[in-house]
Amino acid sequence: MTRLGQMIDAAAAALAKAGVAAPRVDAELLAAHATGTDRGRVRFVEAGPGFAEHYDELVARRARRVPLQHLLGTAPFGSVDVHVGPGVFIPRPETEALLEWALAQRLPDAPVIVDLCTGSGALALALSRNWPHARIIAVDDSESALEYARHNLANTRAELVNADVTEPGLLPELDGSVDLIVANPPYIPDGAQLEPEVAEHDPAHALFGGPDGMRVIDAIAGIAARWLRSDGRTAVEHDDTTSERTVERFRRTAQFRDVRARRDLAGRPRFVTARRV
């Protein structure tokens, strides 16, 4: 076994002891990052000068439950990678089910798409790759998050809007003109217990959606009723515990039809879709 392989094994053991969910994967990804190679080749490269100190520091920070994505500086999401760090919500693999649904929709060649609570811009970026001629509007009220989104969306046609989606009458010029609205809003009920990576590093403003987790989702349903054109579609992510409430919120609005609860790749209730009448 190479010295680098031994260091990775030791790092995996340390991360497992610290309670990290995927210790070996994280140990290999950190080693790949520190050596400038990819995970599949990392055990076959020679560690250069200063590697051990750098790698030990990365592993120590991960053992303190600093998110892996903060240490790497990026997070994969669908077919794209986005820059992330302190001050912005890290996109999760669970949201890729919503992305897959969105990519499967039949839209005009140059649709109008809105990504509410865009955070890092991950959904907007992935959708822009599929519809390069779309008008994409990414909305968030966190200047810190928008800084990441500006960087991630710099080479796209996406427009960034600094606005609170719960603001009444938001962007009336969009009324009746949007083909697709996607949203991964703050939806965790206040007081929920979270893993350290989330509780200590994701912005609380991007996580919590009021006592029942529905405050921002309720507002998004109202926005979708105004903005979507006839037969326009929307998909909104929600907490595991609020799928039925989210479905009911859309169903009690006469402007929607075909309201459906959807599950993520692990089979958990994850998002709700609806069409404008």
ZAZA-798679 format. One record per residue (C-alpha): residue in three letters; x, y, z; residue number from 1. Coordinates in Angstrom, 2 decimals, always signed. Layout:
BEGIN
code,xx,yy,zz,pos
ala,X,Y,Z,NUM
...
//
This chain:
BEGIN
code,xx,yy,zz,pos
met,+0.00,+0.00,+0.00,1
thr,+1.26,+3.49,-0.86,2
arg,+1.84,+6.11,+1.79,3
leu,-1.03,+8.11,+0.31,4
gly,-3.30,+5.08,+0.55,5
gln,-2.36,+4.68,+4.21,6
met,-3.14,+8.34,+4.85,7
ile,-6.54,+7.97,+3.20,8
asp,-7.32,+4.90,+5.30,9
ala,-6.33,+6.74,+8.47,10
ala,-8.44,+9.74,+7.45,11
ala,-11.45,+7.52,+6.76,12
ala,-11.13,+5.99,+10.23,13
ala,-10.90,+9.45,+11.84,14
leu,-13.94,+10.70,+9.95,15
ala,-15.94,+7.61,+10.85,16
lys,-15.12,+8.19,+14.52,17
ala,-16.32,+11.79,+14.15,18
gly,-19.70,+10.60,+12.86,19
val,-19.29,+11.64,+9.22,20
ala,-21.86,+9.81,+7.10,21
ala,-19.59,+8.70,+4.24,22
pro,-16.08,+8.72,+5.74,23
arg,-14.18,+6.85,+3.03,24
val,-15.77,+8.78,+0.19,25
asp,-14.99,+12.06,+1.93,26
ala,-11.41,+10.99,+2.71,27
glu,-10.81,+10.13,-0.95,28
leu,-12.45,+13.30,-2.24,29
leu,-10.37,+15.45,+0.09,30
ala,-7.21,+13.65,-1.03,31
ala,-8.17,+14.15,-4.67,32
his,-8.76,+17.84,-4.00,33
ala,-5.41,+18.22,-2.23,34
thr,-3.51,+16.46,-5.04,35
gly,-5.40,+18.10,-7.91,36
thr,-6.63,+14.84,-9.37,37
asp,-9.93,+12.95,-9.44,38
arg,-11.14,+10.43,-6.90,39
gly,-10.72,+7.43,-9.22,40
arg,-6.98,+8.07,-9.64,41
val,-6.06,+9.49,-6.25,42
arg,-4.49,+6.31,-4.86,43
phe,-2.12,+6.11,-7.82,44
val,-0.59,+9.60,-7.62,45
glu,+2.44,+10.73,-5.69,46
ala,+1.80,+13.14,-2.85,47
gly,+3.89,+16.27,-3.34,48
pro,+5.65,+18.46,-0.76,49
gly,+3.29,+19.89,+1.81,50
phe,+0.53,+17.45,+0.98,51
ala,+0.45,+15.75,+4.39,52
glu,-0.01,+19.01,+6.30,53
his,-2.65,+20.28,+3.90,54
tyr,-4.53,+16.99,+3.88,55
asp,-4.40,+16.63,+7.67,56
glu,-5.92,+20.11,+8.03,57
leu,-8.72,+19.31,+5.59,58
val,-9.50,+16.06,+7.38,59
ala,-9.44,+17.78,+10.77,60
arg,-11.91,+20.40,+9.58,61
arg,-14.18,+17.72,+8.10,62
ala,-14.01,+15.83,+11.41,63
arg,-15.29,+19.03,+13.04,64
arg,-18.23,+18.64,+10.63,65
val,-17.36,+21.48,+8.30,66
pro,-19.30,+20.51,+5.13,67
leu,-17.28,+18.66,+2.53,68
gln,-18.54,+21.10,-0.11,69
his,-17.09,+24.06,+1.81,70
leu,-13.70,+22.36,+1.87,71
leu,-13.84,+21.53,-1.83,72
gly,-15.40,+24.87,-2.77,73
thr,-17.94,+23.24,-5.08,74
ala,-21.00,+21.02,-4.98,75
pro,-22.20,+18.72,-7.78,76
phe,-25.83,+19.13,-8.85,77
gly,-27.19,+17.16,-11.75,78
ser,-24.91,+17.79,-14.70,79
val,-23.32,+20.92,-13.23,80
asp,-21.01,+21.93,-10.40,81
val,-21.66,+25.11,-8.45,82
his,-19.37,+27.16,-6.24,83
val,-20.50,+27.20,-2.63,84
gly,-19.20,+28.26,+0.75,85
pro,-20.22,+30.01,+3.97,86
gly,-23.34,+32.11,+3.50,87
val,-25.15,+29.99,+0.91,88
phe,-27.26,+26.85,+1.09,89
ile,-25.51,+23.77,-0.30,90
pro,-27.63,+22.07,-3.00,91
arg,-28.53,+18.49,-2.10,92
pro,-28.83,+15.35,-4.23,93
glu,-32.47,+15.07,-3.10,94
thr,-33.35,+18.13,-5.18,95
glu,-32.10,+16.39,-8.33,96
ala,-35.46,+14.57,-8.49,97
leu,-37.16,+17.96,-8.89,98
leu,-34.58,+18.90,-11.52,99
glu,-35.21,+15.71,-13.48,100
trp,-38.94,+16.41,-13.45,101
ala,-38.35,+19.95,-14.69,102
leu,-36.04,+18.80,-17.49,103
ala,-38.70,+16.36,-18.68,104
gln,-41.31,+19.08,-19.24,105
arg,-42.23,+20.10,-22.77,106
leu,-41.71,+23.84,-22.91,107
pro,-41.34,+26.36,-25.75,108
asp,-37.87,+26.67,-27.30,109
ala,-37.37,+29.98,-25.49,110
pro,-39.41,+29.59,-22.29,111
val,-39.65,+31.95,-19.34,112
ile,-38.39,+30.09,-16.26,113
val,-38.21,+31.38,-12.69,114
asp,-36.10,+29.83,-9.92,115
leu,-37.42,+31.11,-6.59,116
cys,-35.12,+31.04,-3.54,117
thr,-32.28,+30.30,-5.95,118
gly,-29.46,+30.26,-3.37,119
ser,-26.31,+29.28,-5.26,120
gly,-28.23,+29.30,-8.55,121
ala,-27.92,+25.53,-8.95,122
leu,-31.38,+24.92,-10.42,123
ala,-31.17,+27.99,-12.66,124
leu,-27.77,+26.88,-13.96,125
ala,-28.85,+23.30,-14.67,126
leu,-32.02,+24.48,-16.42,127
ser,-30.07,+26.99,-18.52,128
arg,-28.00,+24.14,-19.94,129
asn,-31.18,+22.45,-21.17,130
trp,-32.86,+25.61,-22.46,131
pro,-30.00,+27.88,-23.60,132
his,-32.44,+30.37,-25.18,133
ala,-34.69,+30.62,-22.13,134
arg,-35.27,+33.76,-20.15,135
ile,-34.33,+32.56,-16.67,136
ile,-34.99,+34.70,-13.61,137
ala,-33.34,+33.66,-10.35,138
val,-34.75,+35.25,-7.19,139
asp,-33.31,+35.39,-3.67,140
asp,-33.27,+37.92,-0.84,141
ser,-29.83,+37.04,+0.53,142
glu,-27.02,+39.17,-0.87,143
ser,-24.51,+36.55,+0.28,144
ala,-26.33,+33.83,-1.68,145
leu,-26.68,+36.10,-4.69,146
glu,-22.91,+36.63,-4.77,147
tyr,-22.47,+32.89,-5.30,148
ala,-25.31,+32.84,-7.83,149
arg,-23.70,+35.69,-9.80,150
his,-20.51,+33.69,-10.04,151
asn,-22.24,+30.43,-10.95,152
leu,-24.53,+32.04,-13.55,153
ala,-21.95,+34.42,-15.01,154
asn,-21.83,+32.70,-18.41,155
thr,-25.60,+32.28,-18.79,156
arg,-28.48,+34.55,-19.77,157
ala,-29.98,+34.31,-16.29,158
glu,-31.24,+37.46,-14.58,159
leu,-30.75,+37.83,-10.82,160
val,-33.37,+39.57,-8.70,161
asn,-32.83,+40.50,-5.05,162
ala,-36.31,+40.12,-3.60,163
asp,-38.26,+38.41,-0.82,164
val,-40.68,+35.89,-2.37,165
thr,-43.14,+36.47,+0.49,166
glu,-43.49,+40.14,-0.53,167
pro,-47.10,+40.78,-1.67,168
gly,-47.49,+41.60,-5.35,169
leu,-43.91,+40.68,-6.25,170
leu,-42.88,+41.46,-9.87,171
pro,-46.37,+42.05,-11.34,172
glu,-44.83,+42.40,-14.81,173
leu,-44.47,+38.60,-14.84,174
asp,-48.18,+37.93,-14.34,175
gly,-49.46,+35.35,-16.83,176
ser,-46.16,+35.03,-18.69,177
val,-44.07,+32.30,-17.00,178
asp,-43.78,+28.77,-18.38,179
leu,-42.05,+27.10,-15.43,180
ile,-41.48,+27.98,-11.78,181
val,-39.16,+25.87,-9.62,182
ala,-38.40,+26.46,-5.97,183
asn,-36.36,+24.90,-3.20,184
pro,-37.48,+27.31,-0.47,185
pro,-36.84,+27.41,+3.29,186
tyr,-39.23,+24.67,+4.45,187
ile,-37.88,+23.05,+7.61,188
pro,-40.23,+23.59,+10.59,189
asp,-38.74,+25.86,+13.22,190
gly,-36.91,+23.99,+15.97,191
ala,-36.15,+20.84,+13.96,192
gln,-32.97,+19.01,+14.95,193
leu,-30.40,+18.97,+12.15,194
glu,-26.99,+17.46,+11.44,195
pro,-24.06,+19.72,+12.42,196
glu,-23.11,+20.31,+8.78,197
val,-26.54,+21.85,+8.25,198
ala,-27.29,+23.47,+11.60,199
glu,-23.90,+25.13,+11.96,200
his,-23.07,+26.00,+8.36,201
asp,-26.15,+26.42,+6.15,202
pro,-27.80,+29.83,+6.65,203
ala,-30.82,+29.52,+8.94,204
his,-32.68,+31.91,+6.63,205
ala,-32.39,+29.31,+3.86,206
leu,-33.56,+26.45,+6.07,207
phe,-36.50,+27.34,+8.28,208
gly,-39.98,+28.08,+6.95,209
gly,-41.92,+29.00,+10.08,210
pro,-43.57,+26.88,+12.79,211
asp,-44.96,+24.36,+10.28,212
gly,-42.44,+24.94,+7.47,213
met,-45.13,+26.33,+5.16,214
arg,-44.64,+30.11,+5.34,215
val,-42.63,+30.47,+2.13,216
ile,-44.41,+27.62,+0.32,217
asp,-47.75,+29.35,+0.89,218
ala,-46.36,+32.52,-0.69,219
ile,-44.93,+30.60,-3.66,220
ala,-48.31,+29.02,-4.39,221
gly,-49.79,+32.52,-4.61,222
ile,-46.97,+33.72,-6.88,223
ala,-47.39,+30.70,-9.18,224
ala,-51.12,+31.39,-9.48,225
arg,-50.30,+34.91,-10.74,226
trp,-47.19,+34.37,-12.83,227
leu,-47.86,+31.13,-14.69,228
arg,-49.44,+31.25,-18.11,229
ser,-52.23,+28.80,-18.94,230
asp,-50.74,+25.27,-18.73,231
gly,-47.60,+26.64,-17.06,232
arg,-46.00,+24.28,-14.53,233
thr,-44.48,+24.58,-11.09,234
ala,-42.49,+22.33,-8.76,235
val,-41.89,+23.18,-5.11,236
glu,-39.72,+21.20,-2.70,237
his,-41.00,+20.68,+0.85,238
asp,-40.17,+19.01,+4.16,239
asp,-40.73,+15.27,+4.59,240
thr,-43.60,+16.08,+6.96,241
thr,-45.49,+18.59,+4.79,242
ser,-46.21,+16.83,+1.50,243
glu,-49.96,+16.63,+2.18,244
arg,-50.10,+20.26,+3.32,245
thr,-48.31,+21.39,+0.19,246
val,-50.65,+19.40,-2.05,247
glu,-53.64,+20.86,-0.22,248
arg,-52.25,+24.40,-0.54,249
phe,-52.18,+24.09,-4.33,250
arg,-55.45,+22.18,-4.61,251
arg,-57.44,+24.77,-2.72,252
thr,-56.34,+27.38,-5.26,253
ala,-58.74,+27.19,-8.19,254
gln,-56.06,+28.21,-10.67,255
phe,-54.28,+24.81,-10.47,256
arg,-54.92,+21.34,-11.80,257
asp,-52.96,+18.09,-11.90,258
val,-51.52,+18.67,-8.41,259
arg,-49.25,+15.75,-7.51,260
ala,-46.97,+14.71,-4.67,261
arg,-43.59,+13.47,-5.93,262
arg,-40.84,+11.43,-4.30,263
asp,-37.06,+11.73,-4.41,264
leu,-34.66,+9.00,-5.49,265
ala,-34.74,+7.52,-1.98,266
gly,-38.54,+7.23,-2.09,267
arg,-39.25,+10.05,+0.37,268
pro,-41.95,+12.65,-0.34,269
arg,-39.89,+15.56,-1.65,270
phe,-41.78,+17.99,-3.90,271
val,-45.18,+18.86,-5.34,272
thr,-45.98,+19.74,-8.93,273
ala,-48.99,+21.52,-10.39,274
arg,-50.24,+23.03,-13.66,275
arg,-51.97,+26.35,-14.16,276
val,-55.52,+26.06,-15.48,277
//
